Each structure stands twice: as structure tokens, then as C-alpha cells.
Amino acid sequence: MLSTRLHNAINAQINAELWSAYLYLAMSLDAESKGYKGVANWFYIQFQEEQAHARIFMNYLNSRDAKVELLPIDEVPSSWNSVLDMYKQTLEHEKKVTSLINNLAAIANEDRDFASINRLVWFIDEQVEEEESARDMIFNVEAVEGDKYGMYMLDKELAARVYNVPAPLAGSAE
């Protein structure tokens, strides 16, 4: 059985994951409105991934016989000055999410809730990837800054990115 503290923290994390999804959807739409279809695709896949992360947490709570409580989603920004600004905000946001996941792991550790610790290891590893991906994108955009052809080629490359169902959802009906 989950402690009340961990149950509440996971419910809050579900809301944070849905807020993240909403943020990345806004970034996708803003990029597309500016003609960056590949960047829009990159952020749309981030949107899908964040929805999947929320679903993984929901499935976990359900598997532990704990009620999922959805909360209102706070407003997100709707435009950015540049693609670089989008990726810089992405990195800062992912660092915040990492701290939230680490907090969940700390609570689970204090509770000696080994099932929750095991589930959270996947999220801890995922956050390392998320931060690295954002840093890579900042590097890539800075590398072509001011070079319209370079940005065109990067945008074309990003258009080829595809969504992969996260391992905890693979084989499920989700």
C-alpha cells in the first residue's frame, strides 16, 4: 500500500506530466506557425511522451489500488522568441521535472516502498535522457544560428523523428 504522502506526490506528478505535455504542445504549435515543421514535430513527440509518462503514473496508482486525482492544468506560454529559446526553456523545465522525480524517489525510499522505487528508476533514467536531448538540441540550434540553410537542414532532420511507446506502456492497451 502506498503511503498517503507518496500517493499525493504521484498524483501531483501526474498533473506535472500533463502540464509538461501541454507546454510541449504549445511549443509545437508555435514552431509550426513560424514555419518550422520539423521542430514542431520534435515538440509534438515530446507532447506524446509526456502524456505517456502521465499514463504510466496513472497505471501505477491503479495497480496499487490508489485513486488517481486529476487537477486543473495551469496555463502555459503560447509563444517564444526563437527556436533556441524553446529548447533552453525545455532544458530548464526538464531539470525541474528531474527534481520532482528525485523527490518521489526520496519519499519512496523513506517509506521503504521498494515497488515504487523500482517504478521510479525508469523515470530517473528517462530524465537523464530528457536533459541530454534538450542540451543536444541547444547545441544543434546554436551550431546553425544565423545560417538559414543550416536551420533548414536541421528542421528537415527533426521532421524524421518518430514517437516510440515507452517500455512501461509497451504491450499494454494504452
FIMARSE-658522 format. One record per residue: residue number from 1; x, y, z of N, C-alpha, C, O in turn. Coordinates in Angstrom, 2 decimals. Layout:
! FIMARSE-658522
   k     n.u     n.v     n.w    ca.u    ca.v    ca.w     c.u     c.v     c.w     o.u     o.v     o.w
 NUM       X       Y       Z       X       Y       Z       X       Y       Z       X       Y       Z
...
! end
This chain:
! FIMARSE-658522
   k     n.u     n.v     n.w    ca.u    ca.v    ca.w     c.u     c.v     c.w     o.u     o.v     o.w
   1    0.84   -1.19    0.00    0.00    0.00    0.00    0.89    1.25    0.00    1.89    1.32    0.71
   2    0.49    2.20   -0.80    1.22    3.47   -0.86    0.93    4.31    0.38   -0.19    4.31    0.89
   3    1.94    5.02    0.84    1.70    5.98    1.90    0.88    7.13    1.33    0.89    7.37    0.12
   4    0.17    7.82    2.19   -0.62    8.97    1.75    0.28   10.02    1.12   -0.07   10.64    0.12
   5    1.46   10.21    1.71    2.40   11.22    1.20    2.85   10.88   -0.22    2.87   11.75   -1.09
   6    3.21    9.60   -0.46    3.65    9.22   -1.80    2.49    9.24   -2.78    2.64    9.67   -3.93
   7    1.33    8.77   -2.35    0.13    8.79   -3.20   -0.15   10.23   -3.67   -0.36   10.47   -4.86
   8   -0.15   11.17   -2.74   -0.41   12.57   -3.09    0.67   13.13   -4.01    0.38   13.90   -4.93
   9    1.93   12.74   -3.76    3.03   13.24   -4.58    2.94   12.68   -6.00    3.22   13.40   -6.96
  10    2.55   11.42   -6.15    2.40   10.85   -7.50    1.22   11.51   -8.22    1.31   11.78   -9.41
  11    0.13   11.77   -7.52   -0.98   12.49   -8.14   -0.51   13.87   -8.62   -0.88   14.30   -9.72
  12    0.29   14.55   -7.81    0.82   15.85   -8.23    1.73   15.69   -9.45    1.74   16.54  -10.34
  13    2.49   14.59   -9.49    3.38   14.35  -10.62    2.58   14.09  -11.90    2.99   14.51  -12.98
  14    1.47   13.41  -11.78    0.61   13.19  -12.95    0.20   14.55  -13.52    0.26   14.76  -14.73
  15   -0.20   15.45  -12.65   -0.58   16.80  -13.10    0.62   17.50  -13.74    0.47   18.19  -14.75
  16    1.80   17.34  -13.15    3.01   17.97  -13.71    3.33   17.41  -15.09    3.76   18.14  -15.97
  17    3.13   16.11  -15.28    3.39   15.49  -16.58    2.39   16.01  -17.62    2.76   16.26  -18.77
  18    1.14   16.17  -17.22    0.14   16.69  -18.14    0.43   18.16  -18.47    0.22   18.58  -19.61
  19    0.90   18.93  -17.49    1.30   20.32  -17.75    2.46   20.34  -18.74    2.49   21.17  -19.65
  20    3.42   19.43  -18.55    4.55   19.34  -19.48    4.06   19.04  -20.89    4.53   19.63  -21.86
  21    3.11   18.12  -21.00    2.55   17.79  -22.31    1.94   19.04  -22.95    2.16   19.32  -24.13
  22    1.20   19.78  -22.17    0.55   21.00  -22.66    1.60   22.03  -23.09    1.42   22.71  -24.11
  23    2.69   22.15  -22.33    3.78   23.07  -22.68    4.37   22.68  -24.03    4.57   23.54  -24.89
  24    4.66   21.39  -24.21    5.28   20.96  -25.46    4.32   21.05  -26.64    4.76   21.28  -27.77
  25    3.05   20.88  -26.39    2.07   21.08  -27.45    2.07   22.55  -27.87    2.03   22.85  -29.07
  26    2.13   23.46  -26.91    2.19   24.89  -27.22    3.45   25.22  -28.02    3.39   26.00  -28.96
  27    4.58   24.62  -27.64    5.82   24.85  -28.38    5.70   24.32  -29.80    6.15   24.96  -30.75
  28    5.10   23.14  -29.94    4.91   22.56  -31.27    4.08   23.48  -32.15    4.43   23.73  -33.30
  29    2.99   23.97  -31.61    2.11   24.84  -32.38    2.79   26.16  -32.74    2.61   26.68  -33.84
  30    3.57   26.71  -31.80    4.28   27.95  -32.08    5.34   27.74  -33.16    5.48   28.56  -34.06
  31    6.07   26.63  -33.07    7.10   26.34  -34.09    6.45   26.17  -35.46    6.96   26.68  -36.46
  32    5.34   25.44  -35.50    4.67   25.24  -36.78    4.18   26.56  -37.37    4.27   26.78  -38.58
  33    3.66   27.44  -36.51    3.16   28.73  -37.01    4.28   29.59  -37.58    4.03   30.51  -38.36
  34    5.53   29.27  -37.18    6.68   30.03  -37.67    7.37   29.32  -38.83    8.42   29.76  -39.31
  35    6.78   28.21  -39.29    7.30   27.50  -40.45    8.31   26.41  -40.15    8.89   25.84  -41.07
  36    8.52   26.11  -38.90    9.47   25.06  -38.51    8.72   23.75  -38.27    8.45   23.39  -37.12
  37    8.40   23.07  -39.35    7.61   21.84  -39.22    8.38   20.72  -38.53    7.78   19.92  -37.81
  38    9.68   20.65  -38.74   10.48   19.63  -38.07   10.59   19.88  -36.57   10.46   18.96  -35.77
  39   10.82   21.13  -36.20   10.86   21.50  -34.78    9.49   21.22  -34.17    9.40   20.71  -33.05
  40    8.43   21.55  -34.89    7.08   21.28  -34.41    6.90   19.78  -34.17    6.31   19.38  -33.17
  41    7.42   18.96  -35.07    7.34   17.50  -34.91    8.09   17.06  -33.66    7.59   16.24  -32.89
  42    9.30   17.61  -33.44   10.10   17.25  -32.27    9.31   17.54  -31.00    9.26   16.71  -30.10
  43    8.70   18.71  -30.93    7.94   19.06  -29.73    6.63   18.28  -29.63    6.17   18.00  -28.53
  44    6.03   17.94  -30.76    4.81   17.13  -30.71    5.11   15.75  -30.15    4.30   15.18  -29.41
  45    6.25   15.20  -30.50    6.64   13.91  -29.92    6.91   14.06  -28.43    6.58   13.17  -27.65
  46    7.48   15.18  -28.02    7.64   15.44  -26.58    6.28   15.46  -25.89    6.11   14.92  -24.80
  47    5.31   16.10  -26.54    3.93   16.14  -26.04    3.41   14.73  -25.83    2.85   14.42  -24.77
  48    3.59   13.86  -26.82    3.13   12.48  -26.71    3.84   11.74  -25.58    3.22   10.97  -24.84
  49    5.14   11.97  -25.46    5.91   11.30  -24.41    5.42   11.71  -23.02    5.31   10.88  -22.13
  50    5.14   12.99  -22.84    4.68   13.45  -21.53    3.31   12.88  -21.19    3.03   12.55  -20.04
  51    2.45   12.76  -22.20    1.15   12.12  -21.96    1.37   10.67  -21.53    0.70   10.17  -20.63
  52    2.31   10.00  -22.18    2.62    8.61  -21.83    3.17    8.53  -20.40    2.82    7.61  -19.66
  53    4.01    9.48  -20.01    4.54    9.48  -18.65    3.41    9.60  -17.63    3.38    8.90  -16.62
  54    2.48   10.49  -17.92    1.31   10.63  -17.03    0.55    9.31  -16.96    0.13    8.89  -15.88
  55    0.37    8.66  -18.10   -0.37    7.39  -18.13    0.35    6.31  -17.35   -0.29    5.50  -16.68
  56    1.68    6.28  -17.42    2.45    5.29  -16.66    2.19    5.49  -15.17    1.98    4.53  -14.43
  57    2.22    6.74  -14.72    1.93    7.02  -13.31    0.49    6.64  -12.96    0.24    6.09  -11.89
  58   -0.45    6.94  -13.86   -1.85    6.58  -13.60   -1.99    5.06  -13.48   -2.63    4.56  -12.56
  59   -1.39    4.34  -14.41   -1.44    2.88  -14.36   -0.84    2.36  -13.06   -1.34    1.41  -12.46
  60    0.26    3.00  -12.64    0.91    2.56  -11.41    0.00    2.76  -10.20   -0.15    1.87   -9.38
  61   -0.60    3.94  -10.11   -1.52    4.17   -8.99   -2.67    3.17   -9.02   -3.04    2.61   -7.99
  62   -3.23    2.94  -10.19   -4.32    1.97  -10.30   -3.86    0.57   -9.87   -4.62   -0.16   -9.23
  63   -2.64    0.20  -10.23   -2.13   -1.12   -9.86   -1.92   -1.26   -8.36   -1.90   -2.37   -7.83
  64   -1.75   -0.14   -7.68   -1.55   -0.15   -6.23   -2.85    0.16   -5.48   -2.84    0.43   -4.28
  65   -3.96    0.12   -6.20   -5.28    0.37   -5.64   -5.37    1.75   -5.00   -5.97    1.93   -3.94
  66   -4.76    2.72   -5.68   -4.76    4.11   -5.21   -5.47    4.96   -6.26   -5.25    4.78   -7.46
  67   -6.31    5.85   -5.82   -7.12    6.66   -6.73   -6.30    7.75   -7.41   -5.51    8.45   -6.78
  68   -6.51    7.88   -8.70   -5.91    8.97   -9.48   -6.81   10.18   -9.33   -8.02   10.10   -9.54
  69   -6.21   11.31   -8.98   -6.95   12.57   -8.83   -6.39   13.57   -9.84   -5.29   14.08   -9.67
  70   -7.16   13.84  -10.88   -6.73   14.83  -11.87   -7.05   16.24  -11.38   -8.12   16.49  -10.81
  71   -6.12   17.13  -11.61   -6.26   18.52  -11.18   -6.30   19.43  -12.40   -5.90   19.01  -13.49
  72   -6.77   20.66  -12.25   -6.74   21.60  -13.38   -5.29   21.83  -13.82   -4.37   21.82  -13.01
  73   -5.12   22.04  -15.11   -3.79   22.31  -15.66   -3.61   23.81  -15.76   -4.42   24.51  -16.36
  74   -2.53   24.30  -15.15   -2.22   25.72  -15.22   -1.87   26.14  -16.64   -1.45   25.32  -17.46
  75   -2.05   27.41  -16.92   -1.76   27.97  -18.23   -0.27   27.82  -18.56    0.58   27.87  -17.68
  76    0.02   27.65  -19.84    1.40   27.60  -20.32    1.63   28.77  -21.27    0.66   29.33  -21.80
  77    2.89   29.14  -21.51    3.16   30.18  -22.51    2.67   29.71  -23.88    2.49   28.51  -24.10
  78    2.47   30.64  -24.78    1.98   30.26  -26.12    2.91   30.68  -27.25    2.68   30.32  -28.40
  79    3.95   31.44  -26.94    4.89   31.83  -27.99    6.28   32.06  -27.40    6.44   32.38  -26.22
  80    7.27   31.89  -28.26    8.66   32.06  -27.88    9.33   32.93  -28.93    8.90   32.97  -30.08
  81   10.40   33.61  -28.53   11.10   34.50  -29.45   11.87   33.74  -30.52   12.06   34.25  -31.63
  82   12.31   32.54  -30.20   13.12   31.78  -31.15   13.06   30.30  -30.82   12.62   29.90  -29.74
  83   13.50   29.49  -31.76   13.61   28.05  -31.54   14.60   27.79  -30.40   14.37   26.92  -29.56
  84   15.69   28.53  -30.38   16.67   28.37  -29.32   16.04   28.62  -27.95   16.32   27.88  -27.00
  85   15.20   29.65  -27.84   14.51   29.91  -26.57   13.63   28.74  -26.16   13.52   28.42  -24.97
  86   13.00   28.09  -27.13   12.16   26.92  -26.83   13.00   25.82  -26.19   12.62   25.23  -25.18
  87   14.14   25.54  -26.80   14.98   24.45  -26.29   15.63   24.81  -24.96   15.82   23.94  -24.12
  88   15.98   26.08  -24.77   16.53   26.49  -23.48   15.48   26.33  -22.38   15.78   25.87  -21.28
  89   14.23   26.72  -22.68   13.16   26.54  -21.69   12.91   25.05  -21.46   12.61   24.64  -20.34
  90   13.03   24.25  -22.51   12.86   22.80  -22.38   13.88   22.24  -21.39   13.52   21.45  -20.51
  91   15.14   22.62  -21.53   16.17   22.12  -20.62   15.86   22.52  -19.18   15.94   21.70  -18.27
  92   15.52   23.78  -18.97   15.20   24.24  -17.61   13.99   23.49  -17.05   13.97   23.11  -15.88
  93   13.00   23.27  -17.89   11.81   22.55  -17.45   12.15   21.11  -17.11   11.69   20.60  -16.09
  94   12.95   20.45  -17.93   13.31   19.06  -17.66   14.14   18.93  -16.39   14.03   17.93  -15.68
  95   14.96   19.93  -16.10   15.70   19.92  -14.83   14.72   19.98  -13.65   14.92   19.31  -12.64
  96   13.67   20.78  -13.78   12.65   20.86  -12.74   11.94   19.51  -12.58   11.72   19.06  -11.46
  97   11.60   18.89  -13.70   10.93   17.58  -13.64   11.85   16.56  -12.99   11.39   15.72  -12.21
  98   13.13   16.62  -13.30   14.10   15.72  -12.65   14.04   15.88  -11.15   14.06   14.88  -10.42
  99   13.98   17.11  -10.67   13.92   17.32   -9.22   12.63   16.76   -8.64   12.63   16.24   -7.52
 100   11.52   16.86   -9.38   10.25   16.30   -8.90   10.33   14.77   -8.82    9.86   14.17   -7.85
 101   10.92   14.14   -9.84   11.07   12.68   -9.84   12.00   12.26   -8.71   11.73   11.28   -8.01
 102   13.09   12.99   -8.51   14.00   12.67   -7.42   13.30   12.78   -6.07   13.57   11.99   -5.16
 103   12.40   13.74   -5.93   11.63   13.88   -4.70   10.73   12.67   -4.48   10.62   12.17   -3.36
 104   10.09   12.20   -5.55    9.26   10.99   -5.44   10.11    9.81   -4.98    9.70    9.04   -4.12
 105   11.30    9.68   -5.56   12.19    8.58   -5.19   12.62    8.69   -3.73   12.73    7.68   -3.03
 106   12.86    9.90   -3.27   13.24   10.10   -1.87   12.11    9.70   -0.93   12.34    9.06    0.10
 107   10.88   10.07   -1.28    9.73    9.68   -0.46    9.58    8.16   -0.45    9.40    7.56    0.61
 108    9.67    7.54   -1.61    9.55    6.08   -1.70   10.65    5.41   -0.89   10.41    4.40   -0.23
 109   11.85    5.98   -0.94   12.96    5.43   -0.16   12.69    5.55    1.34   12.91    4.60    2.09
 110   12.22    6.72    1.77   11.88    6.90    3.19   10.80    5.92    3.63   10.82    5.43    4.76
 111    9.86    5.65    2.73    8.76    4.72    3.03    9.19    3.25    2.92    8.45    2.35    3.30
 112   10.40    3.04    2.40   10.88    1.68    2.12    9.88    0.95    1.21    9.60   -0.23    1.38
 113    9.36    1.70    0.23    8.40    1.19   -0.73    9.18    0.76   -1.97    9.39    1.54   -2.90
 114    9.61   -0.49   -1.96   10.51   -0.98   -3.00    9.84   -1.10   -4.37   10.51   -0.93   -5.39
 115    8.55   -1.37   -4.40    7.83   -1.42   -5.68    7.85   -0.03   -6.33    8.07    0.09   -7.53
 116    7.61    1.00   -5.54    7.62    2.36   -6.09    9.03    2.78   -6.49    9.22    3.42   -7.52
 117   10.01    2.40   -5.69   11.40    2.70   -6.05   11.71    2.07   -7.40   12.31    2.71   -8.27
 118   11.31    0.83   -7.57   11.57    0.13   -8.84   10.92    0.85  -10.01   11.55    1.01  -11.06
 119    9.68    1.29   -9.88    8.99    2.01  -10.95    9.70    3.33  -11.24    9.84    3.72  -12.39
 120   10.14    4.01  -10.19   10.75    5.33  -10.35   12.12    5.28  -11.00   12.57    6.27  -11.56
 121   12.81    4.13  -10.92   14.11    4.01  -11.57   13.96    4.28  -13.07   14.82    4.93  -13.67
 122   12.88    3.79  -13.68   12.66    4.05  -15.11   12.57    5.55  -15.37   13.15    6.05  -16.33
 123   11.84    6.26  -14.51   11.69    7.71  -14.69   13.01    8.45  -14.45   13.30    9.43  -15.14
 124   13.79    7.99  -13.50   15.10    8.62  -13.25   15.97    8.49  -14.49   16.59    9.46  -14.92
 125   16.02    7.29  -15.06   16.79    7.09  -16.30   16.23    7.93  -17.45   16.99    8.50  -18.23
 126   14.92    8.01  -17.54   14.26    8.80  -18.58   14.64   10.27  -18.48   14.85   10.93  -19.49
 127   14.74   10.79  -17.27   15.08   12.20  -17.09   16.51   12.49  -17.51   16.80   13.58  -18.01
 128   17.42   11.55  -17.31   18.79   11.73  -17.81   18.74   11.91  -19.33   19.40   12.79  -19.87
 129   17.95   11.07  -20.00   17.80   11.17  -21.45   17.14   12.48  -21.87   17.56   13.10  -22.85
 130   16.11   12.90  -21.13   15.38   14.13  -21.48   16.30   15.35  -21.40   16.29   16.19  -22.29
 131   17.09   15.44  -20.34   18.00   16.58  -20.19   19.09   16.55  -21.26   19.43   17.59  -21.82
 132   19.62   15.36  -21.55   20.64   15.24  -22.58   20.09   15.65  -23.95   20.76   16.34  -24.71
 133   18.88   15.22  -24.25   18.24   15.55  -25.52   18.07   17.07  -25.67   18.34   17.62  -26.73
 134   17.63   17.72  -24.61   17.46   19.18  -24.65   18.80   19.87  -24.83   18.92   20.82  -25.61
 135   19.83   19.41  -24.10   21.17   20.01  -24.27   21.68   19.82  -25.70   22.26   20.73  -26.28
 136   21.45   18.62  -26.26   21.86   18.36  -27.64   21.16   19.30  -28.61   21.78   19.81  -29.54
 137   19.87   19.54  -28.39   19.13   20.43  -29.28   19.62   21.87  -29.16   19.70   22.57  -30.17
 138   19.96   22.31  -27.96   20.52   23.65  -27.80   21.83   23.74  -28.59   22.05   24.71  -29.31
 139   22.68   22.74  -28.44   23.95   22.72  -29.18   23.70   22.77  -30.69   24.35   23.53  -31.40
 140   22.76   21.95  -31.17   22.48   21.90  -32.61   21.95   23.22  -33.15   22.37   23.69  -34.21
 141   21.03   23.83  -32.42   20.46   25.10  -32.88   21.52   26.20  -32.82   21.61   27.02  -33.73
 142   22.33   26.22  -31.77   23.39   27.22  -31.69   24.41   27.03  -32.82   24.98   28.00  -33.31
 143   24.63   25.78  -33.23   25.60   25.50  -34.29   25.18   26.09  -35.63   26.02   26.43  -36.45
 144   23.88   26.20  -35.84   23.39   26.72  -37.13   22.81   28.13  -37.00   22.26   28.66  -37.96
 145   22.94   28.72  -35.83   22.37   30.05  -35.59   22.85   31.05  -36.65   24.05   31.20  -36.87
 146   21.91   31.71  -37.28   22.23   32.69  -38.31   22.44   32.09  -39.69   22.62   32.83  -40.66
 147   22.42   30.77  -39.79   22.61   30.08  -41.07   21.27   29.50  -41.50   20.86   28.44  -41.01
 148   20.60   30.19  -42.41   19.25   29.75  -42.82   19.26   28.35  -43.42   18.36   27.56  -43.16
 149   20.28   28.05  -44.22   20.34   26.71  -44.81   20.57   25.65  -43.72   19.96   24.58  -43.75
 150   21.44   25.96  -42.78   21.70   25.04  -41.67   20.44   24.78  -40.86   20.17   23.64  -40.47
 151   19.68   25.82  -40.60   18.43   25.66  -39.85   17.43   24.87  -40.66   16.68   24.06  -40.12
 152   17.41   25.11  -41.97   16.53   24.36  -42.86   16.87   22.86  -42.78   15.97   22.03  -42.67
 153   18.15   22.53  -42.82   18.58   21.13  -42.77   18.27   20.50  -41.41   17.84   19.35  -41.33
 154   18.50   21.25  -40.34   18.18   20.74  -39.00   16.68   20.50  -38.88   16.25   19.48  -38.34
 155   15.89   21.43  -39.39   14.43   21.28  -39.33   13.99   20.05  -40.11   13.11   19.31  -39.66
 156   14.60   19.81  -41.27   14.27   18.61  -42.07   14.62   17.34  -41.28   13.87   16.37  -41.30
 157   15.76   17.37  -40.61   16.19   16.21  -39.81   15.19   15.94  -38.67   14.86   14.78  -38.40
 158   14.74   16.99  -38.02   13.81   16.83  -36.90   12.45   16.33  -37.36   11.71   15.73  -36.57
 159   12.11   16.58  -38.61   10.83   16.10  -39.15   10.79   14.57  -39.22    9.71   13.98  -39.29
 160   11.95   13.94  -39.21   12.01   12.48  -39.32   11.89   11.77  -37.96   11.78   10.55  -37.91
 161   11.91   12.52  -36.89   11.79   11.91  -35.56   10.43   11.24  -35.42    9.41   11.79  -35.85
 162   10.42   10.04  -34.83    9.17    9.31  -34.63    8.96    9.00  -33.16    9.91    8.88  -32.38
 163    7.72    8.86  -32.80    7.33    8.53  -31.43    7.51    7.04  -31.19    7.12    6.22  -32.02
 164    8.10    6.70  -30.06    8.23    5.32  -29.63    7.50    5.16  -28.30    7.71    5.94  -27.37
 165    6.66    4.16  -28.21    5.92    3.91  -26.97    6.93    3.56  -25.88    7.77    2.69  -26.07
 166    6.86    4.24  -24.73    7.77    3.93  -23.63    7.61    2.49  -23.15    6.51    1.94  -23.17
 167    8.71    1.88  -22.74    8.71    0.48  -22.31    7.61    0.13  -21.32    6.98   -0.92  -21.47
 168    7.35    0.97  -20.29    6.29    0.58  -19.34    4.90    0.51  -19.95    3.99   -0.07  -19.34
 169    4.70    1.08  -21.13    3.40    1.00  -21.79    3.38    0.00  -22.93    2.32   -0.37  -23.43
 170    4.56   -0.45  -23.36    4.63   -1.40  -24.48    3.86   -2.67  -24.14    4.01   -3.23  -23.05
 171    3.05   -3.09  -25.07    2.27   -4.31  -24.87    1.00   -4.12  -24.07    0.23   -5.07  -23.89
 172    0.76   -2.91  -23.57   -0.49   -2.65  -22.85   -1.52   -2.07  -23.82   -1.21   -1.78  -24.97
 173   -2.70   -1.93  -23.34   -3.78   -1.38  -24.18   -3.68    0.13  -24.30   -4.45    0.73  -25.05
 174   -2.76    0.76  -23.60   -2.64    2.22  -23.60   -1.95    2.70  -24.85   -1.77    3.91  -25.02
! end
